[in-house]
């Protein structure tokens, strides 16, 4: 005769989150690539791993490229907003070092991580729960759309669409796909993965949501996704020497060449190597052209205005 065991469970027992997509095939939004197994892990696990890497390098490395050195996502972006409406209400999602604070009057920077200098330590999901729909004239997303699978990016864009006023604009920047995003095992290399953004991925997500390319942005040279980047020739030698002293945490085993031919940039390690080459160029080949690194897809979408069935607006 066996004795039946009574099992009790403490209410404060830690809950283990199993991967809800552990055995589910995940694809890039256009169906071009299957996402690696990294994206089958629970979102919380992926975020914690990525956050540890950001803590290693954000303030020392990434923050150096977020404003003054950028072609579009620096002063150009500030002027684009301020020249249209200096009183615009702006939300900067995943603001990091909050580089637009003080340059754009009514801007709120949110960041879920403990790096940078956010106004609010909120994720985009928390902002969607705490803030009202149709609130912002502009939402700036310089990087956060890198950190989700196809389903999660779809959710993020839905939240952004809801928070924007009709006619409001999303200004976004993402890392173009390189082969490390698709083929490399992040656990072997102590790194997280970014979503494999392709130019056609951006166009596909645009068609899935109530966005269209901003006509005003087209007037300023941003007709659909364009490549943003940092010309190393614009950075002081002192700053380059500082950057060259930082050993990059993001180093792939076999390199990380871009998937798309028009993109000329790879991972953080390749950028670090370019910094070394720029220092050598200045010393030995000053008449040669400098390199452009940290290329990113940059675009501006406008939230479509509601259809009024042919009736004129009262105002």
C-alpha positions in Angstrom: 0.0 0.0 0.0 1.4 3.3 -1.0 0.8 6.6 0.8 -0.6 9.4 -1.3 1.6 12.5 -1.2 -0.1 15.8 -0.6 1.5 18.5 -2.8 1.2 22.2 -1.8 2.5 25.1 -3.8 3.7 28.3 -2.2 2.0 31.4 -3.6 5.3 33.1 -3.9 7.0 30.3 -5.8 8.9 31.6 -8.8 7.1 31.0 -12.0 9.2 29.5 -14.9 8.2 31.0 -18.2 8.5 28.3 -20.9 9.1 29.4 -24.5 5.6 29.7 -26.0 7.1 29.5 -29.5 9.7 26.9 -28.6 8.7 24.6 -31.4 7.2 27.1 -33.7 8.9 28.2 -36.9 9.2 32.0 -37.0 9.8 33.9 -40.2 10.9 37.4 -41.1 7.9 39.3 -42.1 8.3 38.9 -45.9 9.0 35.2 -45.5 12.6 35.6 -46.9 14.3 34.0 -43.8 13.5 31.7 -41.0 14.4 33.4 -37.7 17.0 31.5 -35.6 16.1 29.7 -32.4 17.0 32.8 -30.4 13.6 34.1 -31.2 11.9 31.0 -29.7 13.1 31.9 -26.3 10.7 33.8 -23.9 10.7 37.5 -24.5 11.9 38.1 -20.9 14.9 35.9 -21.3 15.9 37.6 -24.6 15.5 41.0 -23.0 17.6 40.2 -20.0 20.4 38.9 -22.2 20.3 41.9 -24.5 20.1 44.3 -21.6 23.4 42.8 -20.1 25.1 43.6 -23.3 23.8 47.1 -23.5 25.0 47.7 -20.0 28.5 46.7 -21.1 28.7 49.1 -23.9 25.9 51.6 -24.4 27.2 54.7 -22.7 30.8 54.0 -23.8 30.2 53.1 -27.4 26.6 53.2 -28.8 25.8 56.6 -27.3 28.7 58.2 -29.2 26.9 57.6 -32.5 23.4 58.7 -31.6 23.3 62.4 -32.5 26.1 64.6 -33.6 27.6 62.0 -36.1 24.4 60.9 -37.8 23.2 62.1 -41.3 19.5 61.9 -40.7 18.8 60.9 -37.1 20.8 63.8 -35.5 20.4 67.5 -36.2 18.4 66.8 -39.4 15.7 65.1 -37.4 15.6 68.0 -34.8 15.2 70.6 -37.6 12.6 68.5 -39.4 10.3 68.5 -36.4 11.1 72.0 -35.1 10.6 73.7 -38.5 7.2 72.1 -38.9 5.9 72.6 -35.4 8.1 73.8 -32.5 5.2 73.0 -30.1 4.8 69.4 -31.3 4.3 66.7 -28.7 7.0 64.1 -29.2 7.6 60.7 -27.7 11.1 59.2 -28.0 10.8 55.4 -27.6 13.9 53.6 -26.5 15.6 57.0 -26.0 18.9 55.7 -24.6 21.0 58.8 -23.8 17.9 61.0 -24.6 19.9 63.0 -27.3 16.9 65.1 -28.5 16.0 66.3 -25.0 16.4 70.1 -24.8 16.6 70.3 -28.6 12.9 69.4 -29.2 10.7 71.4 -26.8 7.9 69.0 -25.8 9.7 65.7 -25.9 9.3 62.7 -23.5 12.0 60.0 -23.6 11.2 56.5 -22.4 13.6 53.6 -22.0 13.0 50.3 -20.2 16.7 49.6 -19.5 18.9 51.1 -16.8 21.3 52.8 -19.2 21.1 56.2 -20.7 19.1 59.1 -19.2 15.4 58.5 -19.9 12.6 60.7 -18.5 10.5 57.6 -17.7 11.7 54.0 -17.3 8.9 52.6 -19.4 8.7 50.1 -22.2 6.6 50.9 -25.2 3.9 48.6 -23.9 3.8 50.4 -20.6 3.5 53.7 -22.5 0.6 52.3 -24.5 -1.2 51.3 -21.3 -0.5 54.6 -19.4 -1.0 57.1 -22.2 -4.0 58.0 -24.3 -4.4 57.2 -28.0 -4.1 60.0 -30.5 -1.7 61.9 -28.3 1.6 62.5 -30.1 2.4 64.5 -33.2 5.7 62.5 -33.6 7.0 59.3 -32.3 10.8 58.7 -32.6 12.0 55.1 -32.6 15.7 55.1 -33.1 16.5 51.5 -32.5 13.8 49.8 -30.4 12.3 48.0 -33.4 15.4 46.0 -33.6 14.4 44.1 -30.5 11.5 41.9 -31.3 10.4 39.1 -33.5 7.8 39.6 -36.3 4.9 39.2 -33.9 6.3 41.6 -31.3 7.3 44.3 -33.9 3.8 44.1 -35.3 2.5 44.7 -31.7 4.9 47.6 -31.3 3.8 49.3 -34.5 0.2 48.8 -33.5 0.9 50.6 -30.2 2.8 53.4 -32.0 0.0 53.8 -34.5 -2.5 54.1 -31.7 -0.5 56.7 -29.7 0.0 59.0 -32.8 -2.5 61.6 -33.7 -4.1 61.2 -37.2 -1.6 62.7 -39.5 1.2 62.2 -36.9 4.5 60.7 -38.0 6.7 57.8 -36.9 10.4 58.5 -37.4 12.3 55.2 -37.2 15.8 53.7 -37.5 16.7 50.0 -37.6 19.8 48.0 -38.1 20.0 46.3 -41.5 20.1 42.5 -41.6 23.5 41.0 -41.5 24.2 37.3 -41.6 24.8 37.1 -37.8 21.1 37.9 -37.4 20.2 34.8 -39.3 23.0 32.2 -39.0 24.9 32.8 -35.8 24.1 31.2 -32.4 24.0 34.1 -29.9 24.7 31.9 -26.9 28.1 30.8 -28.4 29.1 34.4 -28.8 27.6 36.1 -25.7 25.4 38.4 -27.6 21.7 39.0 -28.4 20.3 39.2 -31.9 18.6 42.0 -33.7 15.7 41.5 -36.1 16.9 40.9 -39.7 15.5 44.1 -41.2 15.5 44.4 -44.9 14.3 47.3 -47.0 11.3 45.2 -48.2 10.6 44.3 -44.5 9.9 48.0 -43.8 7.7 48.3 -46.8 5.8 45.1 -45.8 5.1 46.4 -42.2 4.0 49.8 -43.7 1.4 48.0 -45.8 0.2 46.0 -42.7 -0.6 49.1 -40.6 -2.4 52.4 -41.3 0.7 54.2 -42.4 1.9 55.8 -45.6 5.2 57.5 -46.6 5.3 61.0 -45.3 4.9 63.5 -48.3 6.7 66.1 -46.3 9.6 63.8 -45.7 9.8 63.0 -49.4 10.3 66.8 -50.0 13.3 66.6 -47.7 14.9 63.7 -49.4 13.6 60.8 -47.4 11.6 58.9 -50.0 10.9 55.5 -48.3 13.7 53.8 -46.4 17.1 55.6 -46.9 20.5 54.7 -45.4 21.6 56.8 -42.4 25.2 56.5 -41.2 28.2 58.1 -39.5 31.1 59.4 -41.6 34.2 58.7 -39.5 35.8 61.8 -41.1 33.5 64.0 -39.0 34.8 62.6 -35.7 37.7 64.1 -33.9 40.9 62.2 -33.5 40.6 62.4 -29.8 37.2 60.7 -29.9 38.4 58.1 -32.3 41.3 57.2 -30.1 38.9 56.8 -27.2 36.6 54.5 -29.2 39.6 52.5 -30.4 40.4 51.7 -26.8 37.0 50.0 -26.2 37.1 46.2 -26.8 33.7 45.4 -28.5 31.5 42.8 -26.9 29.7 42.1 -30.2 32.1 39.9 -32.2 30.8 37.2 -34.4 32.8 34.0 -35.2 32.8 34.4 -38.9 32.1 38.1 -39.4 28.8 39.6 -40.1 28.5 41.0 -43.6 25.2 42.7 -44.5 22.6 40.8 -46.4 21.7 43.6 -48.8 24.4 44.8 -51.2 23.6 48.5 -50.8 24.5 48.3 -47.1 28.2 48.6 -46.3 28.2 48.0 -42.5 28.4 44.9 -40.3 28.5 44.3 -36.5 30.1 46.3 -33.7 33.4 44.6 -34.2 33.6 45.6 -37.8 32.8 49.2 -36.8 35.6 49.0 -34.2 38.0 47.8 -37.0 36.9 50.7 -39.2 37.8 53.1 -36.3 41.3 51.6 -36.3 41.5 52.1 -40.1 40.4 55.7 -39.9 43.2 56.5 -37.4 45.7 54.8 -39.7 44.2 56.7 -42.7 44.7 60.1 -41.0 48.3 59.3 -40.2 49.4 57.8 -43.5 46.8 58.4 -46.2 45.0 61.7 -45.4 43.8 62.3 -48.9 41.9 59.0 -49.1 38.2 59.1 -48.4 36.9 58.2 -44.9 34.5 55.4 -44.3 30.8 55.5 -43.4 29.9 53.1 -40.5 26.8 52.2 -38.5 24.6 52.3 -41.6 20.9 52.0 -40.6 17.6 52.1 -42.5 15.8 55.4 -41.7 12.3 56.2 -42.7 9.3 58.4 -41.8 5.7 57.2 -42.0 2.6 59.2 -41.5 -0.5 57.9 -39.8 -3.4 58.0 -42.3 -6.1 60.5 -41.7 -9.6 59.0 -41.1 -11.9 58.9 -44.0 -14.9 61.2 -43.5 -17.1 59.7 -46.3 -16.9 62.8 -48.4 -18.1 65.2 -45.7 -16.2 68.3 -45.0 -14.5 68.7 -41.6 -16.3 71.2 -39.3 -13.1 73.1 -38.8 
